[in-house]
């Protein structure tokens, strides 16, 4: 069944299912198609390497394929990320069994991830890979985000992944965001007990001299050489902040909201908002990377406009 043909003429339902408009979907499709062809040239649908030589069999879509077109394949993986439901329910929607749905998810997700990298929208994973302008006066934002996971059976892992802040078992990442709310850096996924500042300390972040980094109180004590740190002032115990300090905190919060908007844009895809069950091939880490790339890609077509890129403190 051609699912794309069924929804291609429907505006709001298509966005609700995939997170992208038709224009954005069409812009992403060529890169995704190219990556799919490269993958299928090297591997079979069962994940086995194809033989070499001149007589390598050309891939042809089999007649009763549940995803007969490349548009259906892209829509399939986008709907999975957008809704984040269990694979048996998801397979029933696309008229396939749970094992077949799982097979297609793990075929198509790497293709989408690599397509976003080809388009330059996937965030870097190491601070050393950041390519930033040396222009002074730039503002950057960093924050941490947590994602719930299933409660591990091993008691040691239970303690390792338990987040006292969320009162559940979680995995964490830090993100670095620019003033346009695009995610520049996504740190490796780590356990829920790891503190935001400790993750930042291990990242080795280096920013242009003369720039500013805006962060919340979870990064208390973190600093980057040559960079102005914009951070709210904590209320002293048993005392109150002065009106000037409160106004400064409000200004910083109005600026820092960009990183909250960016994280919210990523979590439009419920696979990184709800409890993620899939763990194959480091899926939990890669799926966060993919959803950050989709957020960045979407901002090219629907940019967010803010009144100012600077704040006086």
Beta strands, then each sheet from edge to edge (+ up, - down):
strand 1: 139-148
strand 2: 162-163
strand 3: 168-178
strand 4: 183-186
strand 5: 190-191
strand 6: 212-215
strand 7: 228-231
sheet 1: 2+ 3- 1+ 6+ 7+
sheet 2: 2+ 3- 4+
sheet 3: 2+ 3- 5+
end
